[in-house]
Amino acid sequence: VRGTYLESHFNGQIKTFWWLLAGVVIGWLLAFVLIGFVVLFAVWVWYIYRIVKGWLALNDGRGIGNVLP
């Protein structure tokens, strides 16, 4: 898929995974002071946003470089 619009989707999936993992770890660590539950909720909302925007771009045959931050 190198050189196609699908390459950006693969890169976006990898980037989303690592940021999600970092957010969940930070959220669980902060859950002991109760702010972590807010962080976990925010990470969950961000994850759903990334998935929806990525699927819409994929459905339109576009890369996600100009769709997702």
CHARMM-style PDB file with segment names, atoms N, HN, CA, C and O in Angstrom:
ATOM      1  N   VAL     1       0.810  -1.198   0.000  1.00  0.00      PROA
ATOM      2  CA  VAL     1       0.000   0.000   0.000  1.00  0.00      PROA
ATOM      3  C   VAL     1       0.856   1.266   0.000  1.00  0.00      PROA
ATOM      4  O   VAL     1       0.335   2.381   0.012  1.00  0.00      PROA
ATOM      5  N   ARG     2       2.151   1.080  -0.013  1.00  0.00      PROA
ATOM      6  HN  ARG     2       2.574   0.174  -0.023  1.00  0.00      PROA
ATOM      7  CA  ARG     2       3.031   2.243  -0.005  1.00  0.00      PROA
ATOM      8  C   ARG     2       2.770   3.108  -1.229  1.00  0.00      PROA
ATOM      9  O   ARG     2       2.712   2.621  -2.358  1.00  0.00      PROA
ATOM     10  N   GLY     3       2.616   4.397  -0.978  1.00  0.00      PROA
ATOM     11  HN  GLY     3       2.664   4.793  -0.061  1.00  0.00      PROA
ATOM     12  CA  GLY     3       2.387   5.329  -2.063  1.00  0.00      PROA
ATOM     13  C   GLY     3       0.920   5.528  -2.415  1.00  0.00      PROA
ATOM     14  O   GLY     3       0.609   6.320  -3.305  1.00  0.00      PROA
ATOM     15  N   THR     4       0.021   4.839  -1.747  1.00  0.00      PROA
ATOM     16  HN  THR     4       0.274   4.196  -1.024  1.00  0.00      PROA
ATOM     17  CA  THR     4      -1.413   5.012  -2.003  1.00  0.00      PROA
ATOM     18  C   THR     4      -2.052   5.741  -0.823  1.00  0.00      PROA
ATOM     19  O   THR     4      -1.408   5.990   0.196  1.00  0.00      PROA
ATOM     20  N   TYR     5      -3.321   6.075  -0.983  1.00  0.00      PROA
ATOM     21  HN  TYR     5      -3.844   5.873  -1.811  1.00  0.00      PROA
ATOM     22  CA  TYR     5      -4.026   6.746   0.107  1.00  0.00      PROA
ATOM     23  C   TYR     5      -4.199   5.814   1.308  1.00  0.00      PROA
ATOM     24  O   TYR     5      -4.416   6.282   2.425  1.00  0.00      PROA
ATOM     25  N   LEU     6      -4.106   4.519   1.092  1.00  0.00      PROA
ATOM     26  HN  LEU     6      -3.930   4.139   0.185  1.00  0.00      PROA
ATOM     27  CA  LEU     6      -4.247   3.566   2.195  1.00  0.00      PROA
ATOM     28  C   LEU     6      -3.075   3.628   3.166  1.00  0.00      PROA
ATOM     29  O   LEU     6      -3.215   3.261   4.333  1.00  0.00      PROA
ATOM     30  N   GLU     7      -1.932   4.085   2.695  1.00  0.00      PROA
ATOM     31  HN  GLU     7      -1.818   4.383   1.748  1.00  0.00      PROA
ATOM     32  CA  GLU     7      -0.771   4.201   3.574  1.00  0.00      PROA
ATOM     33  C   GLU     7      -1.073   5.145   4.737  1.00  0.00      PROA
ATOM     34  O   GLU     7      -0.673   4.882   5.871  1.00  0.00      PROA
ATOM     35  N   SER     8      -1.773   6.236   4.458  1.00  0.00      PROA
ATOM     36  HN  SER     8      -2.098   6.449   3.536  1.00  0.00      PROA
ATOM     37  CA  SER     8      -2.103   7.173   5.533  1.00  0.00      PROA
ATOM     38  C   SER     8      -3.053   6.540   6.542  1.00  0.00      PROA
ATOM     39  O   SER     8      -3.008   6.864   7.729  1.00  0.00      PROA
ATOM     40  N   HSD     9      -3.914   5.637   6.072  1.00  0.00      PROA
ATOM     41  HN  HSD     9      -3.951   5.374   5.108  1.00  0.00      PROA
ATOM     42  CA  HSD     9      -4.824   4.962   7.000  1.00  0.00      PROA
ATOM     43  C   HSD     9      -4.064   4.014   7.921  1.00  0.00      PROA
ATOM     44  O   HSD     9      -4.348   3.950   9.117  1.00  0.00      PROA
ATOM     45  N   PHE    10      -3.109   3.284   7.375  1.00  0.00      PROA
ATOM     46  HN  PHE    10      -2.878   3.336   6.403  1.00  0.00      PROA
ATOM     47  CA  PHE    10      -2.300   2.409   8.218  1.00  0.00      PROA
ATOM     48  C   PHE    10      -1.496   3.219   9.228  1.00  0.00      PROA
ATOM     49  O   PHE    10      -1.433   2.866  10.406  1.00  0.00      PROA
ATOM     50  N   ASN    11      -0.889   4.294   8.769  1.00  0.00      PROA
ATOM     51  HN  ASN    11      -0.940   4.581   7.812  1.00  0.00      PROA
ATOM     52  CA  ASN    11      -0.122   5.149   9.682  1.00  0.00      PROA
ATOM     53  C   ASN    11      -1.028   5.762  10.743  1.00  0.00      PROA
ATOM     54  O   ASN    11      -0.636   5.888  11.903  1.00  0.00      PROA
ATOM     55  N   GLY    12      -2.233   6.141  10.346  1.00  0.00      PROA
ATOM     56  HN  GLY    12      -2.551   6.038   9.404  1.00  0.00      PROA
ATOM     57  CA  GLY    12      -3.191   6.690  11.299  1.00  0.00      PROA
ATOM     58  C   GLY    12      -3.622   5.676  12.341  1.00  0.00      PROA
ATOM     59  O   GLY    12      -3.803   6.022  13.508  1.00  0.00      PROA
ATOM     60  N   GLN    13      -3.788   4.422  11.928  1.00  0.00      PROA
ATOM     61  HN  GLN    13      -3.641   4.141  10.980  1.00  0.00      PROA
ATOM     62  CA  GLN    13      -4.158   3.370  12.874  1.00  0.00      PROA
ATOM     63  C   GLN    13      -3.037   3.144  13.897  1.00  0.00      PROA
ATOM     64  O   GLN    13      -3.298   2.974  15.088  1.00  0.00      PROA
ATOM     65  N   ILE    14      -1.812   3.145  13.425  1.00  0.00      PROA
ATOM     66  HN  ILE    14      -1.601   3.283  12.458  1.00  0.00      PROA
ATOM     67  CA  ILE    14      -0.675   2.947  14.331  1.00  0.00      PROA
ATOM     68  C   ILE    14      -0.573   4.112  15.307  1.00  0.00      PROA
ATOM     69  O   ILE    14      -0.387   3.911  16.507  1.00  0.00      PROA
ATOM     70  N   LYS    15      -0.694   5.317  14.793  1.00  0.00      PROA
ATOM     71  HN  LYS    15      -0.846   5.480  13.818  1.00  0.00      PROA
ATOM     72  CA  LYS    15      -0.619   6.504  15.638  1.00  0.00      PROA
ATOM     73  C   LYS    15      -1.760   6.515  16.667  1.00  0.00      PROA
ATOM     74  O   LYS    15      -1.546   6.833  17.837  1.00  0.00      PROA
ATOM     75  N   THR    16      -2.961   6.168  16.219  1.00  0.00      PROA
ATOM     76  HN  THR    16      -3.134   5.910  15.269  1.00  0.00      PROA
ATOM     77  CA  THR    16      -4.106   6.119  17.127  1.00  0.00      PROA
ATOM     78  C   THR    16      -3.883   5.096  18.221  1.00  0.00      PROA
ATOM     79  O   THR    16      -4.191   5.366  19.382  1.00  0.00      PROA
ATOM     80  N   PHE    17      -3.354   3.922  17.885  1.00  0.00      PROA
ATOM     81  HN  PHE    17      -3.103   3.702  16.942  1.00  0.00      PROA
ATOM     82  CA  PHE    17      -3.102   2.892  18.889  1.00  0.00      PROA
ATOM     83  C   PHE    17      -2.158   3.389  19.975  1.00  0.00      PROA
ATOM     84  O   PHE    17      -2.442   3.237  21.163  1.00  0.00      PROA
ATOM     85  N   TRP    18      -1.044   3.978  19.579  1.00  0.00      PROA
ATOM     86  HN  TRP    18      -0.813   4.102  18.613  1.00  0.00      PROA
ATOM     87  CA  TRP    18      -0.045   4.392  20.565  1.00  0.00      PROA
ATOM     88  C   TRP    18      -0.555   5.534  21.430  1.00  0.00      PROA
ATOM     89  O   TRP    18      -0.304   5.550  22.634  1.00  0.00      PROA
ATOM     90  N   TRP    19      -1.274   6.499  20.835  1.00  0.00      PROA
ATOM     91  HN  TRP    19      -1.479   6.486  19.857  1.00  0.00      PROA
ATOM     92  CA  TRP    19      -1.832   7.581  21.635  1.00  0.00      PROA
ATOM     93  C   TRP    19      -2.931   7.071  22.559  1.00  0.00      PROA
ATOM     94  O   TRP    19      -3.061   7.539  23.691  1.00  0.00      PROA
ATOM     95  N   LEU    20      -3.718   6.117  22.082  1.00  0.00      PROA
ATOM     96  HN  LEU    20      -3.612   5.737  21.163  1.00  0.00      PROA
ATOM     97  CA  LEU    20      -4.753   5.523  22.922  1.00  0.00      PROA
ATOM     98  C   LEU    20      -4.126   4.791  24.097  1.00  0.00      PROA
ATOM     99  O   LEU    20      -4.581   4.931  25.232  1.00  0.00      PROA
ATOM    100  N   LEU    21      -3.091   4.016  23.832  1.00  0.00      PROA
ATOM    101  HN  LEU    21      -2.721   3.903  22.910  1.00  0.00      PROA
ATOM    102  CA  LEU    21      -2.409   3.288  24.900  1.00  0.00      PROA
ATOM    103  C   LEU    21      -1.849   4.249  25.947  1.00  0.00      PROA
ATOM    104  O   LEU    21      -1.999   4.025  27.148  1.00  0.00      PROA
ATOM    105  N   ALA    22      -1.211   5.308  25.488  1.00  0.00      PROA
ATOM    106  HN  ALA    22      -1.090   5.490  24.512  1.00  0.00      PROA
ATOM    107  CA  ALA    22      -0.656   6.295  26.417  1.00  0.00      PROA
ATOM    108  C   ALA    22      -1.764   6.958  27.230  1.00  0.00      PROA
ATOM    109  O   ALA    22      -1.616   7.153  28.436  1.00  0.00      PROA
ATOM    110  N   GLY    23      -2.862   7.302  26.585  1.00  0.00      PROA
ATOM    111  HN  GLY    23      -2.983   7.144  25.605  1.00  0.00      PROA
ATOM    112  CA  GLY    23      -3.970   7.934  27.290  1.00  0.00      PROA
ATOM    113  C   GLY    23      -4.605   7.025  28.319  1.00  0.00      PROA
ATOM    114  O   GLY    23      -4.960   7.471  29.410  1.00  0.00      PROA
ATOM    115  N   VAL    24      -4.752   5.750  27.981  1.00  0.00      PROA
ATOM    116  HN  VAL    24      -4.463   5.388  27.095  1.00  0.00      PROA
ATOM    117  CA  VAL    24      -5.344   4.798  28.923  1.00  0.00      PROA
ATOM    118  C   VAL    24      -4.420   4.577  30.125  1.00  0.00      PROA
ATOM    119  O   VAL    24      -4.885   4.515  31.263  1.00  0.00      PROA
ATOM    120  N   VAL    25      -3.140   4.461  29.875  1.00  0.00      PROA
ATOM    121  HN  VAL    25      -2.763   4.511  28.950  1.00  0.00      PROA
ATOM    122  CA  VAL    25      -2.193   4.280  30.982  1.00  0.00      PROA
ATOM    123  C   VAL    25      -2.227   5.492  31.906  1.00  0.00      PROA
ATOM    124  O   VAL    25      -2.287   5.341  33.127  1.00  0.00      PROA
ATOM    125  N   ILE    26      -2.188   6.682  31.336  1.00  0.00      PROA
ATOM    126  HN  ILE    26      -2.139   6.804  30.345  1.00  0.00      PROA
ATOM    127  CA  ILE    26      -2.232   7.900  32.147  1.00  0.00      PROA
ATOM    128  C   ILE    26      -3.559   7.993  32.892  1.00  0.00      PROA
ATOM    129  O   ILE    26      -3.593   8.364  34.065  1.00  0.00      PROA
ATOM    130  N   GLY    27      -4.647   7.657  32.212  1.00  0.00      PROA
ATOM    131  HN  GLY    27      -4.619   7.355  31.259  1.00  0.00      PROA
ATOM    132  CA  GLY    27      -5.958   7.680  32.849  1.00  0.00      PROA
ATOM    133  C   GLY    27      -6.050   6.727  34.024  1.00  0.00      PROA
ATOM    134  O   GLY    27      -6.591   7.082  35.071  1.00  0.00      PROA
ATOM    135  N   TRP    28      -5.527   5.520  33.863  1.00  0.00      PROA
ATOM    136  HN  TRP    28      -5.087   5.232  33.012  1.00  0.00      PROA
ATOM    137  CA  TRP    28      -5.565   4.555  34.965  1.00  0.00      PROA
ATOM    138  C   TRP    28      -4.679   4.983  36.115  1.00  0.00      PROA
ATOM    139  O   TRP    28      -5.029   4.784  37.279  1.00  0.00      PROA
ATOM    140  N   LEU    29      -3.539   5.568  35.803  1.00  0.00      PROA
ATOM    141  HN  LEU    29      -3.255   5.730  34.858  1.00  0.00      PROA
ATOM    142  CA  LEU    29      -2.673   6.053  36.877  1.00  0.00      PROA
ATOM    143  C   LEU    29      -3.334   7.195  37.650  1.00  0.00      PROA
ATOM    144  O   LEU    29      -3.199   7.291  38.870  1.00  0.00      PROA
ATOM    145  N   LEU    30      -4.043   8.049  36.931  1.00  0.00      PROA
ATOM    146  HN  LEU    30      -4.152   7.970  35.941  1.00  0.00      PROA
ATOM    147  CA  LEU    30      -4.705   9.178  37.585  1.00  0.00      PROA
ATOM    148  C   LEU    30      -6.049   8.794  38.192  1.00  0.00      PROA
ATOM    149  O   LEU    30      -6.650   9.598  38.905  1.00  0.00      PROA
ATOM    150  N   ALA    31      -6.527   7.597  37.929  1.00  0.00      PROA
ATOM    151  HN  ALA    31      -6.039   6.944  37.350  1.00  0.00      PROA
ATOM    152  CA  ALA    31      -7.816   7.162  38.479  1.00  0.00      PROA
ATOM    153  C   ALA    31      -7.770   7.105  40.002  1.00  0.00      PROA
ATOM    154  O   ALA    31      -8.809   7.181  40.658  1.00  0.00      PROA
ATOM    155  N   PHE    32      -6.590   6.972  40.558  1.00  0.00      PROA
ATOM    156  HN  PHE    32      -5.746   6.910  40.025  1.00  0.00      PROA
ATOM    157  CA  PHE    32      -6.469   6.937  42.007  1.00  0.00      PROA
ATOM    158  C   PHE    32      -6.805   8.281  42.636  1.00  0.00      PROA
ATOM    159  O   PHE    32      -7.155   8.341  43.815  1.00  0.00      PROA
ATOM    160  N   VAL    33      -6.704   9.351  41.871  1.00  0.00      PROA
ATOM    161  HN  VAL    33      -6.419   9.302  40.913  1.00  0.00      PROA
ATOM    162  CA  VAL    33      -7.088  10.673  42.366  1.00  0.00      PROA
ATOM    163  C   VAL    33      -8.367  11.161  41.687  1.00  0.00      PROA
ATOM    164  O   VAL    33      -8.684  12.349  41.737  1.00  0.00      PROA
ATOM    165  N   LEU    34      -9.090  10.257  41.062  1.00  0.00      PROA
ATOM    166  HN  LEU    34      -8.832   9.292  41.021  1.00  0.00      PROA
ATOM    167  CA  LEU    34     -10.407  10.448  40.460  1.00  0.00      PROA
ATOM    168  C   LEU    34     -10.422  11.290  39.183  1.00  0.00      PROA
ATOM    169  O   LEU    34     -11.414  11.251  38.456  1.00  0.00      PROA
ATOM    170  N   ILE    35      -9.381  12.036  38.884  1.00  0.00      PROA
ATOM    171  HN  ILE    35      -8.574  12.067  39.475  1.00  0.00      PROA
ATOM    172  CA  ILE    35      -9.354  12.797  37.630  1.00  0.00      PROA
ATOM    173  C   ILE    35      -9.139  11.858  36.440  1.00  0.00      PROA
ATOM    174  O   ILE    35      -9.450  12.203  35.300  1.00  0.00      PROA
ATOM    175  N   GLY    36      -8.607  10.679  36.718  1.00  0.00      PROA
ATOM    176  HN  GLY    36      -8.353  10.399  37.643  1.00  0.00      PROA
ATOM    177  CA  GLY    36      -8.325   9.720  35.654  1.00  0.00      PROA
ATOM    178  C   GLY    36      -9.564   9.261  34.920  1.00  0.00      PROA
ATOM    179  O   GLY    36      -9.494   8.929  33.736  1.00  0.00      PROA
ATOM    180  N   PHE    37     -10.703   9.235  35.603  1.00  0.00      PROA
ATOM    181  HN  PHE    37     -10.760   9.504  36.565  1.00  0.00      PROA
ATOM    182  CA  PHE    37     -11.933   8.823  34.938  1.00  0.00      PROA
ATOM    183  C   PHE    37     -12.356   9.842  33.881  1.00  0.00      PROA
ATOM    184  O   PHE    37     -12.927   9.477  32.853  1.00  0.00      PROA
ATOM    185  N   VAL    38     -12.078  11.099  34.133  1.00  0.00      PROA
ATOM    186  HN  VAL    38     -11.614  11.396  34.968  1.00  0.00      PROA
ATOM    187  CA  VAL    38     -12.336  12.139  33.132  1.00  0.00      PROA
ATOM    188  C   VAL    38     -11.389  11.956  31.953  1.00  0.00      PROA
ATOM    189  O   VAL    38     -11.790  12.082  30.795  1.00  0.00      PROA
ATOM    190  N   VAL    39     -10.137  11.660  32.257  1.00  0.00      PROA
ATOM    191  HN  VAL    39      -9.812  11.558  33.197  1.00  0.00      PROA
ATOM    192  CA  VAL    39      -9.150  11.426  31.199  1.00  0.00      PROA
ATOM    193  C   VAL    39      -9.544  10.216  30.363  1.00  0.00      PROA
ATOM    194  O   VAL    39      -9.467  10.260  29.135  1.00  0.00      PROA
ATOM    195  N   LEU    40      -9.966   9.135  31.016  1.00  0.00      PROA
ATOM    196  HN  LEU    40     -10.029   9.099  32.013  1.00  0.00      PROA
ATOM    197  CA  LEU    40     -10.375   7.933  30.279  1.00  0.00      PROA
ATOM    198  C   LEU    40     -11.580   8.213  29.388  1.00  0.00      PROA
ATOM    199  O   LEU    40     -11.647   7.720  28.262  1.00  0.00      PROA
ATOM    200  N   PHE    41     -12.527   8.997  29.881  1.00  0.00      PROA
ATOM    201  HN  PHE    41     -12.473   9.397  30.796  1.00  0.00      PROA
ATOM    202  CA  PHE    41     -13.685   9.348  29.069  1.00  0.00      PROA
ATOM    203  C   PHE    41     -13.272  10.195  27.866  1.00  0.00      PROA
ATOM    204  O   PHE    41     -13.758   9.978  26.756  1.00  0.00      PROA
ATOM    205  N   ALA    42     -12.378  11.156  28.084  1.00  0.00      PROA
ATOM    206  HN  ALA    42     -11.983  11.332  28.986  1.00  0.00      PROA
ATOM    207  CA  ALA    42     -11.901  12.011  26.987  1.00  0.00      PROA
ATOM    208  C   ALA    42     -11.149  11.184  25.946  1.00  0.00      PROA
ATOM    209  O   ALA    42     -11.292  11.424  24.747  1.00  0.00      PROA
ATOM    210  N   VAL    43     -10.360  10.224  26.386  1.00  0.00      PROA
ATOM    211  HN  VAL    43     -10.244  10.029  27.360  1.00  0.00      PROA
ATOM    212  CA  VAL    43      -9.624   9.353  25.464  1.00  0.00      PROA
ATOM    213  C   VAL    43     -10.603   8.507  24.662  1.00  0.00      PROA
ATOM    214  O   VAL    43     -10.413   8.306  23.462  1.00  0.00      PROA
ATOM    215  N   TRP    44     -11.645   8.014  25.314  1.00  0.00      PROA
ATOM    216  HN  TRP    44     -11.799   8.177  26.288  1.00  0.00      PROA
ATOM    217  CA  TRP    44     -12.658   7.216  24.624  1.00  0.00      PROA
ATOM    218  C   TRP    44     -13.362   8.046  23.551  1.00  0.00      PROA
ATOM    219  O   TRP    44     -13.564   7.558  22.439  1.00  0.00      PROA
ATOM    220  N   VAL    45     -13.741   9.290  23.859  1.00  0.00      PROA
ATOM    221  HN  VAL    45     -13.577   9.687  24.762  1.00  0.00      PROA
ATOM    222  CA  VAL    45     -14.396  10.171  22.888  1.00  0.00      PROA
ATOM    223  C   VAL    45     -13.450  10.455  21.724  1.00  0.00      PROA
ATOM    224  O   VAL    45     -13.867  10.423  20.566  1.00  0.00      PROA
ATOM    225  N   TRP    46     -12.180  10.733  22.022  1.00  0.00      PROA
ATOM    226  HN  TRP    46     -11.841  10.759  22.962  1.00  0.00      PROA
ATOM    227  CA  TRP    46     -11.196  11.001  20.977  1.00  0.00      PROA
ATOM    228  C   TRP    46     -11.032   9.788  20.065  1.00  0.00      PROA
ATOM    229  O   TRP    46     -10.923   9.932  18.847  1.00  0.00      PROA
ATOM    230  N   TYR    47     -11.014   8.595  20.654  1.00  0.00      PROA
ATOM    231  HN  TYR    47     -11.103   8.477  21.643  1.00  0.00      PROA
ATOM    232  CA  TYR    47     -10.870   7.353  19.887  1.00  0.00      PROA
ATOM    233  C   TYR    47     -12.047   7.154  18.936  1.00  0.00      PROA
ATOM    234  O   TYR    47     -11.852   6.810  17.770  1.00  0.00      PROA
ATOM    235  N   ILE    48     -13.249   7.364  19.422  1.00  0.00      PROA
ATOM    236  HN  ILE    48     -13.408   7.642  20.369  1.00  0.00      PROA
ATOM    237  CA  ILE    48     -14.436   7.235  18.569  1.00  0.00      PROA
ATOM    238  C   ILE    48     -14.384   8.262  17.436  1.00  0.00      PROA
ATOM    239  O   ILE    48     -14.716   7.944  16.295  1.00  0.00      PROA
ATOM    240  N   TYR    49     -13.972   9.474  17.746  1.00  0.00      PROA
ATOM    241  HN  TYR    49     -13.702   9.732  18.674  1.00  0.00      PROA
ATOM    242  CA  TYR    49     -13.835  10.519  16.729  1.00  0.00      PROA
ATOM    243  C   TYR    49     -12.853  10.094  15.640  1.00  0.00      PROA
ATOM    244  O   TYR    49     -13.147  10.239  14.454  1.00  0.00      PROA
ATOM    245  N   ARG    50     -11.692   9.572  16.028  1.00  0.00      PROA
ATOM    246  HN  ARG    50     -11.453   9.454  16.992  1.00  0.00      PROA
ATOM    247  CA  ARG    50     -10.687   9.137  15.054  1.00  0.00      PROA
ATOM    248  C   ARG    50     -11.225   8.026  14.166  1.00  0.00      PROA
ATOM    249  O   ARG    50     -10.995   8.028  12.957  1.00  0.00      PROA
ATOM    250  N   ILE    51     -11.938   7.079  14.759  1.00  0.00      PROA
ATOM    251  HN  ILE    51     -12.125   7.077  15.742  1.00  0.00      PROA
ATOM    252  CA  ILE    51     -12.460   5.965  13.984  1.00  0.00      PROA
ATOM    253  C   ILE    51     -13.501   6.447  12.973  1.00  0.00      PROA
ATOM    254  O   ILE    51     -13.461   6.060  11.806  1.00  0.00      PROA
ATOM    255  N   VAL    52     -14.422   7.280  13.418  1.00  0.00      PROA
ATOM    256  HN  VAL    52     -14.455   7.594  14.367  1.00  0.00      PROA
ATOM    257  CA  VAL    52     -15.480   7.756  12.525  1.00  0.00      PROA
ATOM    258  C   VAL    52     -14.892   8.579  11.383  1.00  0.00      PROA
ATOM    259  O   VAL    52     -15.251   8.368  10.225  1.00  0.00      PROA
ATOM    260  N   LYS    53     -13.996   9.513  11.692  1.00  0.00      PROA
ATOM    261  HN  LYS    53     -13.704   9.685  12.633  1.00  0.00      PROA
ATOM    262  CA  LYS    53     -13.393  10.336  10.637  1.00  0.00      PROA
ATOM    263  C   LYS    53     -12.556   9.494   9.674  1.00  0.00      PROA
ATOM    264  O   LYS    53     -12.548   9.750   8.470  1.00  0.00      PROA
ATOM    265  N   GLY    54     -11.858   8.497  10.200  1.00  0.00      PROA
ATOM    266  HN  GLY    54     -11.865   8.290  11.178  1.00  0.00      PROA
ATOM    267  CA  GLY    54     -11.066   7.619   9.347  1.00  0.00      PROA
ATOM    268  C   GLY    54     -11.936   6.784   8.424  1.00  0.00      PROA
ATOM    269  O   GLY    54     -11.629   6.643   7.240  1.00  0.00      PROA
ATOM    270  N   TRP    55     -13.024   6.227   8.957  1.00  0.00      PROA
ATOM    271  HN  TRP    55     -13.274   6.342   9.918  1.00  0.00      PROA
ATOM    272  CA  TRP    55     -13.932   5.433   8.121  1.00  0.00      PROA
ATOM    273  C   TRP    55     -14.589   6.278   7.044  1.00  0.00      PROA
ATOM    274  O   TRP    55     -14.751   5.825   5.911  1.00  0.00      PROA
ATOM    275  N   LEU    56     -14.970   7.508   7.391  1.00  0.00      PROA
ATOM    276  HN  LEU    56     -14.838   7.876   8.312  1.00  0.00      PROA
ATOM    277  CA  LEU    56     -15.580   8.384   6.390  1.00  0.00      PROA
ATOM    278  C   LEU    56     -14.593   8.713   5.269  1.00  0.00      PROA
ATOM    279  O   LEU    56     -14.961   8.721   4.095  1.00  0.00      PROA
ATOM    280  N   ALA    57     -13.352   8.980   5.633  1.00  0.00      PROA
ATOM    281  HN  ALA    57     -13.052   8.974   6.587  1.00  0.00      PROA
ATOM    282  CA  ALA    57     -12.329   9.257   4.625  1.00  0.00      PROA
ATOM    283  C   ALA    57     -12.060   8.024   3.769  1.00  0.00      PROA
ATOM    284  O   ALA    57     -11.921   8.130   2.551  1.00  0.00      PROA
ATOM    285  N   LEU    58     -11.986   6.863   4.398  1.00  0.00      PROA
ATOM    286  HN  LEU    58     -12.099   6.776   5.388  1.00  0.00      PROA
ATOM    287  CA  LEU    58     -11.756   5.621   3.657  1.00  0.00      PROA
ATOM    288  C   LEU    58     -12.911   5.350   2.693  1.00  0.00      PROA
ATOM    289  O   LEU    58     -12.694   4.927   1.557  1.00  0.00      PROA
ATOM    290  N   ASN    59     -14.118   5.591   3.145  1.00  0.00      PROA
ATOM    291  HN  ASN    59     -14.294   5.935   4.067  1.00  0.00      PROA
ATOM    292  CA  ASN    59     -15.293   5.384   2.296  1.00  0.00      PROA
ATOM    293  C   ASN    59     -15.285   6.315   1.085  1.00  0.00      PROA
ATOM    294  O   ASN    59     -15.772   5.949   0.016  1.00  0.00      PROA
ATOM    295  N   ASP    60     -14.733   7.520   1.253  1.00  0.00      PROA
ATOM    296  HN  ASP    60     -14.338   7.817   2.122  1.00  0.00      PROA
ATOM    297  CA  ASP    60     -14.639   8.473   0.152  1.00  0.00      PROA
ATOM    298  C   ASP    60     -13.398   8.263  -0.700  1.00  0.00      PROA
ATOM    299  O   ASP    60     -13.213   8.964  -1.695  1.00  0.00      PROA
ATOM    300  N   GLY    61     -12.544   7.317  -0.333  1.00  0.00      PROA
ATOM    301  HN  GLY    61     -12.694   6.748   0.476  1.00  0.00      PROA
ATOM    302  CA  GLY    61     -11.326   7.053  -1.087  1.00  0.00      PROA
ATOM    303  C   GLY    61     -10.253   8.103  -0.875  1.00  0.00      PROA
ATOM    304  O   GLY    61      -9.407   8.315  -1.744  1.00  0.00      PROA
ATOM    305  N   ARG    62     -10.281   8.763   0.280  1.00  0.00      PROA
ATOM    306  HN  ARG    62     -10.968   8.590   0.986  1.00  0.00      PROA
ATOM    307  CA  ARG    62      -9.289   9.792   0.599  1.00  0.00      PROA
ATOM    308  C   ARG    62      -8.367   9.312   1.699  1.00  0.00      PROA
ATOM    309  O   ARG    62      -8.721   8.438   2.490  1.00  0.00      PROA
ATOM    310  N   GLY    63      -7.191   9.888   1.739  1.00  0.00      PROA
ATOM    311  HN  GLY    63      -6.904  10.599   1.096  1.00  0.00      PROA
ATOM    312  CA  GLY    63      -6.282   9.635   2.842  1.00  0.00      PROA
ATOM    313  C   GLY    63      -6.712  10.434   4.051  1.00  0.00      PROA
ATOM    314  O   GLY    63      -7.575  11.305   3.946  1.00  0.00      PROA
ATOM    315  N   ILE    64      -6.127  10.150   5.188  1.00  0.00      PROA
ATOM    316  HN  ILE    64      -5.426   9.442   5.273  1.00  0.00      PROA
ATOM    317  CA  ILE    64      -6.537  10.864   6.401  1.00  0.00      PROA
ATOM    318  C   ILE    64      -5.571  11.959   6.797  1.00  0.00      PROA
ATOM    319  O   ILE    64      -5.732  12.559   7.860  1.00  0.00      PROA
ATOM    320  N   GLY    65      -4.593  12.232   5.994  1.00  0.00      PROA
ATOM    321  HN  GLY    65      -4.463  11.745   5.130  1.00  0.00      PROA
ATOM    322  CA  GLY    65      -3.625  13.272   6.321  1.00  0.00      PROA
ATOM    323  C   GLY    65      -4.250  14.644   6.465  1.00  0.00      PROA
ATOM    324  O   GLY    65      -3.803  15.445   7.286  1.00  0.00      PROA
ATOM    325  N   ASN    66      -5.276  14.925   5.681  1.00  0.00      PROA
ATOM    326  HN  ASN    66      -5.639  14.274   5.014  1.00  0.00      PROA
ATOM    327  CA  ASN    66      -5.922  16.215   5.747  1.00  0.00      PROA
ATOM    328  C   ASN    66      -7.243  16.160   6.517  1.00  0.00      PROA
ATOM    329  O   ASN    66      -7.968  17.153   6.575  1.00  0.00      PROA
ATOM    330  N   VAL    67      -7.557  15.006   7.108  1.00  0.00      PROA
ATOM    331  HN  VAL    67      -6.967  14.199   7.061  1.00  0.00      PROA
ATOM    332  CA  VAL    67      -8.819  14.850   7.821  1.00  0.00      PROA
ATOM    333  C   VAL    67      -8.603  14.850   9.324  1.00  0.00      PROA
ATOM    334  O   VAL    67      -9.349  15.497  10.060  1.00  0.00      PROA
ATOM    335  N   LEU    68      -7.585  14.127   9.787  1.00  0.00      PROA
ATOM    336  HN  LEU    68      -6.979  13.602   9.189  1.00  0.00      PROA
ATOM    337  CA  LEU    68      -7.355  13.986  11.219  1.00  0.00      PROA
ATOM    338  C   LEU    68      -6.163  14.812  11.664  1.00  0.00      PROA
ATOM    339  O   LEU    68      -5.183  14.963  10.935  1.00  0.00      PROA
ATOM    340  N   PRO    69      -6.266  15.344  12.875  1.00  0.00      PROA
ATOM    341  CA  PRO    69      -5.119  16.107  13.403  1.00  0.00      PROA
ATOM    342  C   PRO    69      -3.988  15.192  13.798  1.00  0.00      PROA
ATOM    343  OT1 PRO    69      -2.948  15.661  14.260  1.00  0.00      PROA
TER     344      PRO     69
END
